[in-house]
């Protein structure tokens, strides 16, 4: 049995090895209705099985030949390598086994899985910086990214001895590459971008400190109505410089206490404040006595002139390395009628998404407020990228609404999260201004636990509405391989 020419012709159209992987993935996703059964029957071998695929050695030899050809990948000689792979496929002679179509598709899967295994040996960061790996026609359907097999909490995952929530597709058995469906992106959105950063050597590699600057009252911006129920943000010009100075004082204190990441609330950083923060970071990075271990700053979100809610991601020196557009607007349905009582006026929801990839930590995905509560796109990104952390700025009247979804992300996808909510957003008896959701084990299964940061009780006199204290907290997250409690995994103190 020969491999159908229609499959070979599609492989021959690929413009790079990552394009080839995307084409393989698209073929398999389209043709295989039961990927788990397909892999177990056509690609796996078991000494106790009544029958194994008689083509197993043929597929192994095919894989070995591809590995030798692509061992040192270079786009400059890809055309030659592609012609060799196509020739191998044309010459393959398969033994008849079970269903003819699936038998032929085992060759496509072998090609994909071989490329996937080789990725770890390539200098992928040079290739992957900035976005998806496949640039050819295949990117119209699927986007290829590097999977992160390094993560800060890998020892915890190993102890749990359970898999993440199953994807139930071809990608489930791959390790080097991940695939996004282009039609899952928000309308007119750009493709997600990746920025590579590095962590300085630390004494305890499984420990991480994140500072959350929560005590912003929000007097330096206003939520105003424009058209109908649409609400947008407008900044109070005369208060910007004062707020910027206070924020930077707290950031400096956080860096002195070993913060590797700093997170601020939603809406709280105008473009003017953002520029002030960037300028200060560019000064501090030159100060050797500061002994900074800062990796990145997530300066809340900024409402920009295009009427969008944007997170500008900054490196330790204040350089803008990425942008994240909120994709799920806040809205409140009208009681007893159609439409909304209030709706956040996002002009381009989800237009840009940037993730950080940090060696020894893994992927970090920003997400803004409602994105983690009722945003389907954020869940899709978590499922595909399997980030180590979500960084979540919020401006929410009740921080407790984040507990359940963030714990679910930890339990199902092994993704931890840090929340920073603005003090001025709280209403009534609400008190949660931040916190962290971390992965752990409960009995025999993976579980997530949200450890909240609460503002001081107003009745004690330690918290006064409209104060100028700018409360900030350090969250020290512990992913030790030792069996420790959830409470021990999150230590917190006021900065």
N, C-alpha and C positions, 0 to 999 in steps of 0.2 A: 504494500500500500504506500502510495506517495502522498506527500503533503499537498493539499489543494493549492493550486496556483494563485487563487485569490488572496490567500494569506501571505504567500511569498511576495506577491506584487505589492502588498501594503508595506511589508517590511522594507522592500527595495525603495520605497518613497521617503524613508527616514533621512533626516539631514544631520543627525548627531546620534550618539549612543543613547542619550536621554530621550530623544525623539523616538528612537526605536523602542525603548522601554514603554513609553506612553502608547505607542501603536499596539504593542503586545497587550498592554493592560486593557485598552479599549476593545480589542478583539475578544478577549476573554470575558470582559464584563458583558459584552453584547451577546456572546454565543453560549456562555455557561450559565445555566439557570440554577444549578445547585453546586456552588464552588467548593463547599466543604466535602461533599461526597465525591466530586470530581478529583480533588487532590488526593483524598484517601485511597481511591481506587486506581488511579492512573499514575500517580507520582510516588506513592509510598510502597514500601516492601516490608513484609512481615513473614518471618520463618514459619509461623504457625498458620498462615492463611491457606485456604484450600487452593487458591490460585493467585499468583502475582502477575503483574504486567510483563509479558515476555519481551517487551521492548526496553526493559529497564537498563540493560547494559548499553543498548544503542543510544538511549538518551544521555547516559553518563558520558559516553565517548563524545557525543555532540557537545555536551557542556564543557568537557575538558578542552576540546579544540577551540571553543569560543574563549575560554579563560586564557589560553595561550595567546590568542590573537589580540585580546583586549587588556592584557596584563598591565601594560603601560599605556593608558589612554591619552590620546591627543586628537583634537578635532582636525588637525592638519592632515592626518592620514586616515580619517574616518571613511572616506569613499572607498579606499582600497580594502579596509577591514569589512565594510558592509558587503562589498562584492564577494568576499570570501565567505561570509556568513550565509549569504543568499545561495551561493554555490553548494555549501554544505547542506542546506535545507532541500535543495533540488535533488541532491544525490541520495538523501535519506530513503531507506526502504524499510517500512514498518511492517511488523507481523500483525495480522488481523487480530483484534482484541476488543471485546465488548462492542461499544458503539463506534462507528467509523469516524464521526465528526470529533468526538471527544478524544479518540486515539490520536488524531492529527493535532488537536489543540494541545496535547501534552508536549508537543515540540515547541509551541509558542510559549507555554508556561516555562519550559526548561530554559529557553532563551531569556525570558524575563528574570527568572530567579538567578540565573548565572550573572547577568548584569548587576542585579541587586547585591549579590555576594561580593562582587568586585569593587563596589563603591567605596568600601572602607579602606581599600589600599590606594585610592587616588587622592590627590591633593584637592579635595572637593571644595574647600573654602574659597579658593581663588576662582573657581568656576561658578560657585553658587551665590557669591556676594551680590545682593541687590534684588534677587527674585527667583522665579522658577527656572529650572534647568533646561527644559525643552523649549526651543525657540522656533521650531518648524511648524508645519500645518497641524500637527497633533495637538498643539496648544489651544486650538479652537474648541477641543472637547475636554482634554484633561491637562492639568498642570502638575509637573513633577518637581518635588522638593526632596531635600536630604532629610531622612529620618534621624532623630536624635537618640542614639543608644547610650549616651552618657547622661546621667541625671544625678542631682545632688542626693536624692533619696533612694538610690538603687538598692542599698542595703536593707532599707525598710521594705521595699517591694519584694526583695528576695526572701525576707523573713515571712511575709504574708503568704508566699507560695500559692498565689492565685493569679489568674490572668485578668487584665483589664476587661471591661465590657466588650464582648465580641463585636467586631465589625461585620462578620458574616460574609465577607467578600474575599476576592483574590488577594488583596493587600494584607490580609490577616496573617499570612505566613511569611511575609517579606520583612526584612530588617533594615535594609540600607536606604530604600526609597519610600516616599509616600506620595499619594495622588489626590488631587482635588478636582472635583467636577466643576468645570467653568460655569455651568448653569446654576451652581449653588451660590455663586457670588451675588451680592446685591446688584440690581440693575445699574448698568453703566459704571460699575466699580472697576478700579484698577486691580491687577493681580497682586496678591499679598507679597510683601517685600521682607527680606531677611537681612539683619545687620549682625555681623559677628563681632563679639567683644571678648575680652579675656579677663580672668580673675587673677589678682595678685596672689602669690603664695600665702597661705594662712596656716596657723598652728593646728586648728581643728577643722579639717575640710568639710565635715558634714554639718557644720554650724554656720548660720547665716544671720546677719543683723539687718533689719529693715526698719527705717524710721518713718513714722506717719505723723504728719503735721496737721492736726485735726481742728485746732482751736480757732478757726476762722468764722467770724460772725456773719460775713456776707454783706456787710454794710457798704462795701466798695463796688457792688454791682446790684442791678435791679432786674427783676423779671417783669417784662412789660408786654402788654397785648398789642398786636399789630392788626392782622386781618382775622375777623371772626374769632374763633377760640384759640388762634395761634399765639404762642408765647415765645419770646426771644430774650436774650440777655443784653443789657446795656451797662457799660462800666461807668462808675462815677469818677471822673477824671481827677478831681482834686485829692482823692484818697489813695491813688495808685502808688505813689512813691513811698508813702509811710508804710503801707502794707508790704511792699517789696522789701523794705529794709528789715521789717520784723521777720518775714519768711526767711530771709538770708541769714539772719542771726541764728535762727533755730537750725537751719541747714548746717551752718558751721559747727554748732554744738554737736549735731548728730554725727558729722564726719569725725570730730574729735573722739567720739565714743565708739567709733568703729563701724558706722553704717556703711553697708555695701550698696544699698538701694535707699532712695528717699521717695516717698509718695505723698502727694497733696490731694485735697478734695476736688471734686468737679466744679467747674465754672470759676474757680478762685484765682486763676492766673490769666490776667489780661495780656495782650501782646506787649504792653509796656513793662509789666512785671516780669514777663518771660525774658525780655531782653536784659533786664537788670540781673536776673538769676544767671543767665548765660555769661554775662560780663564777670560776675563774682566767681563763678566756677572756673573761668579762664585764668583768673588771678590766683585762686587757691591751688590749682594744680601745679603751680610753679613753687609753692611753699613746701619745701622738703621737710621742715620741722612739723608740719601738720600730720605727716605720716598717714596720708589718706589711703583707705582701701575702697573708696567709692568706685563703683562700676558704672552705674547709670542713675539718672533722676527721671521720675515720672511726675512731672509738675502739674498734677491734676489735669484739668482740661481748660481750653481757651475757646471762648466764643469769638469767631472771626467774622470779617465783613461779609463773606459769602453766605452768612447765616448757617454756619456749621459749628458743631461742638467737637473740637479736635484736641487730642493729646499729642503734644510735641515731645518726642523721646530724646533725651539729652545724654551724651556720654559724660564722663567725669570732668572733662575740660570745657563743657558747655556747648559742644557742637551738636546741632540738630541731626540726629541719625535716623529718625523715622517719624511717621505721622500715623495716627490712628483716628479715624472718623467714627464717632458714635453711630451705631447702626439701628438702634431701637429707641425711638423717641418716647419720652414720658407722655402718657395721655391718660385722661380720666373721662370715662364715658358719662354721658348725660343721663341723669336719673329720669326714668319714665319717658324717654324720647330717643330719637336717633342722633347720631353725631357725638361730638365731644364737648365736655364742659371746659376742658383745658387740654392743649396739645402742644408739645415742644416742636417748634417750627424748623426741623432739620431740612435744609435744602438738598443735601447730597448724602443721605445716610449710607454709611459703610463704604464711602468712595475710596478710601485708602486704609490699608491694614498693614502695619509693620510689626514684625516679631523680632525679638532679640534671641540670638543663639550664643550662649556663653559656655566655653569649654569647662567641663566638670560640673556644670550646673544644668545645662540643657536649654530648651526653648522657654522663653517667657512671653506670654501673650497679654497685651493690655486689653481691658474691657471696661466700658464706662457704664456705671449704674444699672439702668434697665437692661443692658446687654446681657447681664448674667441672670436676671430674674425671668425675663420672658423673651429673650433674643434667641431665635433658632440658629442664626448664623454663627454666633459665638459657640454654641454647643457643637455645631458641625466642625469648627476649627479645632476645638478641644479634642474631639474624637479623632480627627485626622493627624494633627501635629503632636498630640499627647504632651502638652507643655508641662514643665515642672511646676510653673507658677502662673497664676492669673494675677495681674496687678489692677486693682479695681478702685478708681476714684469715684466718689458718689456725693450727691447732694440730696439726701433722703430724710424725710420727716420721721422715719422709723428704721433704724439700722437693722432691726431684728428680721426684716424681710429678706436679708441676704443669707441668714444662717443656713436655711434648708438647701437652697440651690448650691451654695458653696460646699457644703458637706457632701452633697450628691456628686459634685464634680470630683471630690477626693475619693469617695467610695467606688465610683463607677469607672473613672478614667485615671485615677492616681494623680490628679492634678491638685496641688495645693494652691492657696490663694491668700492675698493680703488685701484688706479693705481699709480705705481711708475716707471717712464720712465727715462732712463739715458740721461743726458744733452748732452753727447758726441755723442749720436746716431742721434740727430736731423740734418736735412739737409735743406738748403735753408732758407725759412722764417718760417719754423715750429718752434713752441714755447712751445707746451704742454709737460711738464715734469712730470705731475701727475694730480691727481684730485680724485673726489669721485662722484659716481652715487648713488642717493638716491631715495627712494620711496616717493611718495606724491600723492595728489589727484588733478586732473585737471577737473574742472566741475564735472561730475558725475562718472568719471572712474579713475582707477589707472594709474599713469604716473610715468615715471622716468626722472630725470634731472641730467645731468653731469655738475658738477662745476669744471672747469679746474684750475690747477696751471700752470702758465706760467713763463718761465724764463724772466728776465729783457730784454728789447729791447737793442740789440747790439748798435744801433745808439745813444742811450743815454749815452753810455760809462759805464753803470752800469753792463754790461755783456761783458766779454772779453774772446774770445776763448782761451782755454788752461789755464784758471785761476786756482788758487789753493784754491778757496773759499769754495768749497764743499757745495753748497746751499742745504738747508734742510727746510722743511715746516711742520707745524703742521696743521692737519685737525681736527677740532672739529665738530663732527657729532651730530646733535640734533634731537632726535625722540620724542619730546615733544607731549603730547596729545592735546596741543593747536593748533589751526589752524594758522600755520605760513607758510611763503613763502618758496619756494625751496632755495632761497638765504640765508634765515635765518637758514636753516637746515645744511648748510655747511659754517662754518667760518674757515678762514685760515690765518696763519701768518708765517713769516720767523723765524726759530729757530736761 
